[in-house]
Amino acid sequence: MPSPVRFLLDESRLPKHWYNLAADLPQLPPPPLHPGTLQPIGPADLAPLFPTALILQEVSTEREIEIPEPVRDVYRQWRPSPLFRARRLEQALDTPAHIYYKHEGVSPAGSHKPNTAVAQAFYNREAGVRRIATETGAGQWGSSMAFAGALFDLEVQVFMVRVSYEQKPYRRALMETWGARCLPSPSDETRSGRAMLAKDPHHPGSRGIAISEAVEMAGLREDTKYALGSVLNHVLLHQTVIGLEAMEQMQMAGEYPDVVIGCAGGGSNFAGIAFPFLGAQLRGGRRTTIVAVEPAACPSLTRGRYTYDFGDTARLTPLVKMHTLGSAFVPPGFHAGGLRYHGMSPLVSHLRELGLIEARAYEQTRSFEAGVQFARTEGIVPAPETNHAIACAIDEAIRCREEGTSRVILFNLSGHGHFDMQAYSDFLSGRLIDEDFDADALERALAQLPALNAV
Ligand SMILES: Cc1ncc(COP(=O)(O)O)c(C=O)c1O
């Protein structure tokens, strides 16, 4: 009997709770601050942006938070997602390592993002909200929110970073098919967008600017709230269904990961796969090496400063302590649009400071090379963001070969790349280059960090 390739949980094994890492941390991350008073923000400060249920999740220290039945009911359309053993990739690498991946590309939108979009749509709907304003980098989050909005009868307005809007017309069509309205950011519909266009009419946009536009729009109308697809504690919480399922599936495989890997833009899919394993370790379980992989062209965790900064460019959000390249930093227009963010989740940043996780940075050509090797062995064409995690998993497996050790490697396949074929074409025809960030622009962005040395 050949060894199994797919580890499948039936619907009855769908988690009933999300896992909250805050319950097991040796110390909590520093609190977000009000930019005016520099005091920790309270629930009232967030009320214009988010429904109460999500604000409570943001500050909760309960270990388990129940997943509402209507959310589980939608999850059942694609969850539990499959876990695969990458046998053919292992063979191609001639490695003694065992490589596993959790496939989040099976969701309707093609990535892990609906895990939180569905939950956020549900809580907003429960709170009587009619409209969601949000931003998207690569289009994965915007399409996930559009999908969730369609199911919970919410209007969705998406500000899409202009370079991605131009690179990925079909992501926009997907959002529109689900009923959302999608605009290139910076747009002329908000004050922050107009300010950027005045400086540069061809501004490529950034996640930070698109967030400013969506936050501003949410502030303009009583019936409109803001939704963020990464970074915040409640978003990371919703993603833990990935790791909770993976723990059971690894048990089915009779193995436990020595290394867990996720790519990191704002940190949500990384947290999703890693936090349940990290929590088990913090409660006295086995030690696992946990690696967040980011793009070398936007290296917040590996090259950024750990300090209080704004989450957006127009400085409308609270101040959060995180690894940041400066909220004024505009990364080069590389293809992993979902990883083009100046900051990192405060929780993931905190873990790095505590030495509980590692961070590595990869160039985009190396990542695409890994993605193509994966596609040619395992068959699945991964998202450009995911390729960063695959490159790291491959390097770990090669290290096992060189050292003659067999380790168990688990990575999160955060999404498929079916809407990213232009990037693959560019790579295959040798047109993809490794654009470094502008070091002077980074220095200027860091010089503009809020002066909060006292906090
Ligand atoms: C497929 C995919 N992977 C990863 C990311 C990075 O986001 P995060 O770090 O929040 O998982 C994105 C963001 O859009 C994405 O679309």
The ligand as an SDF file (V2000), in Angstrom:
LIG
                    3D

 16 16  0  0  0  0  0  0  0  0999 V2000
   -1.9900   34.2500   -1.4250 C   0  0  0  0  0  0  0  0  0  0  0  0
   -1.5050   35.2160   -0.4060 C   0  0  0  0  0  0  0  0  0  0  0  0
   -0.5740   34.8130    0.4680 N   0  0  0  0  0  0  0  0  0  0  0  0
   -0.1040   35.6450    1.4070 C   0  0  0  0  0  0  0  0  0  0  0  0
   -0.5530   36.9620    1.5070 C   0  0  0  0  0  0  0  0  0  0  0  0
    0.0530   37.8440    2.5370 C   0  0  0  0  0  0  0  0  0  0  0  0
   -0.8400   38.2550    3.5290 O   0  0  0  0  0  0  0  0  0  0  0  0
   -0.7260   37.7280    5.0000 P   0  0  0  0  0  0  0  0  0  0  0  0
    0.6780   37.9860    5.4610 O   0  0  0  0  0  0  0  0  0  0  0  0
   -1.7180   38.5080    5.7570 O   0  0  0  0  0  0  0  0  0  0  0  0
   -1.0560   36.2750    4.9760 O   0  0  0  0  0  0  0  0  0  0  0  0
   -1.5340   37.4190    0.6320 C   0  0  0  0  0  0  0  0  0  0  0  0
   -2.0520   38.8010    0.7210 C   0  0  0  0  0  0  0  0  0  0  0  0
   -2.8140   39.2800   -0.0340 O   0  0  0  0  0  0  0  0  0  0  0  0
   -2.0170   36.5260   -0.3480 C   0  0  0  0  0  0  0  0  0  0  0  0
   -2.9440   36.9140   -1.2170 O   0  0  0  0  0  0  0  0  0  0  0  0
  1  2  1  0
  2  3  1  0
  2 15  2  0
  3  4  2  0
  4  5  1  0
  5  6  1  0
  5 12  2  0
  6  7  1  0
  7  8  1  0
  8  9  2  0
  8 10  1  0
  8 11  1  0
 12 13  1  0
 12 15  1  0
 13 14  2  0
 15 16  1  0
M  END
$$$$
